[in-house]
Amino acid sequence: MIIGESGSGKTTILKCMVGLNELDSGEVLYNGRNFYDLDFNGKKAIRKEIGMLFQGGALFDSKTVEENVVFPISMFTDQSESEKRDRANFCLQRVNLKNANKLYPSELSGGMKKRVAIARAIAVQPKYLFCDEPNSGLDPITSIVIDNLIKEITDEYEITTIVITHDMNSVIEIGDKIMFIYKGDNWWEGSKEEILKTENIEVCDFVYATKFMKNLRSKF
Amino acid sequence: MKRAFGKPEKLAIYRDRIFEEINLLGIGSLGIVAIISVFMGAVITLQSAFNFESPLIPVYAVGVAVRDSMILEFSPAIVSLILAGKVGSSIASEIGTMRVTEQVDALEIMGINSASYLIFPKIIASLLFNPVLIVFSMFLGVLGGYIFGVLTGVVTDYEFIYGITYDFRPYNVIYALIKSGVFAFIIASVPAYHGYYTQGGALEVGRSSTRGVVYSSVLILAFDLILTQLLLS
């Protein structure tokens, strides 16, 4: 998980990782291959292994829920129409979204949009899942549902998932390895157990910004 | 623009996209083109009849004026300017909204050449359907002129039909179709470019849309002049 204050550069890092932003310096390695050294086809091959959950869902407005999930399958496989629909329905059921196939994104709630976006991201069985603030704009209960879904999918499909968030509940709930970004730099790294005990001032200011977290710390 | 003409990922999907765009941009514009063309033809008829007061000018000249005005300028240029407003703002705002809501990024993440996927079918649809709209406009303009000319009594049906067939040059239609092809490319590509490079939010989408319409309109007028000089001189 990558955490940090708003404007610290979390989303920029994520966009660099998936090739949406140009790098000023450094490398982005996928299985030892530097993404930015690859030609268009090389990048395309890696992008087929990437699923991404955007902050606002980024569902295609002109397509229904089912068409949104079918879209990447159509682009990258030669499956028949019924096979594509079956796969889309499987993915939608996996994210606990039923009877929404014919709805358009404008007819969905924030949580439903996120679930459709997850279904679309896993439709072509990616190796890497990137999530940009999956809980933004969601109520606490829906946030937990989305967090758990991301965790389950990561374990079930054995994929590498990177989550950008500033929601400490998510960090405690599903965090494994945590990176704290401060003013664009990798300021701190560790596990969720370590982050609760760290003495790093900037990390503590961020992690224990709320009363709830301060109370939690007093228990350690 | 080079990326917009990149190799398509899947031809079948691009073919479907082209048909979608023809329906959206082309067939969706038939109504406005029909209304404008009929009224333009009618107004040219009435204005020509009003101005041809000299007994030395035969009445059938009204038909000639309507035919040549519609074919040479009004249908290819004026209708293209109207389409630049209607279709151009639609293209720029659609792609601009997709950009600011990260839908374009979503396409890129999937390994899809977003410029090609979004822009190429619009340009092809415009190139295929714009000439059809222009011919449709020519026909309806002349028909509008005929109906209103005869109904108001400024010209008889025999004189009007004689006028529109008098000294007809097929090359004029070819000239109009060449112009409409060039304008079709401008109508689709310029607003698409401005939409694709939108940055920011809803306000910037509006600005991109305005820029797309203004630049494509100015380019249409500039190329109208250039092509007229090249093809008719």
Chai-1 contact restraints between the chains, C-beta under 6 A:
chainA,res_idxA,chainB,res_idxB,connection_type,confidence,min_distance_angstrom,max_distance_angstrom,comment,restraint_id
A,V18,B,I109,contact,1.0,0.0,6.0,A-B,restraint_1
A,L20,B,D105,contact,1.0,0.0,6.0,A-B,restraint_2
A,K44,B,G111,contact,1.0,0.0,6.0,A-B,restraint_3
A,R47,B,G111,contact,1.0,0.0,6.0,A-B,restraint_4
A,K48,B,G111,contact,1.0,0.0,6.0,A-B,restraint_5
A,I50,B,I109,contact,1.0,0.0,6.0,A-B,restraint_6
A,M52,B,I109,contact,1.0,0.0,6.0,A-B,restraint_7
A,F54,B,E102,contact,1.0,0.0,6.0,A-B,restraint_8
A,G56,B,T101,contact,1.0,0.0,6.0,A-B,restraint_9
A,A58,B,E102,contact,1.0,0.0,6.0,A-B,restraint_10
A,A58,B,Q103,contact,1.0,0.0,6.0,A-B,restraint_11
A,A58,B,A106,contact,1.0,0.0,6.0,A-B,restraint_12
A,F60,B,Q103,contact,1.0,0.0,6.0,A-B,restraint_13
A,P72,B,M110,contact,1.0,0.0,6.0,A-B,restraint_14
A,M75,B,E9,contact,1.0,0.0,6.0,A-B,restraint_15
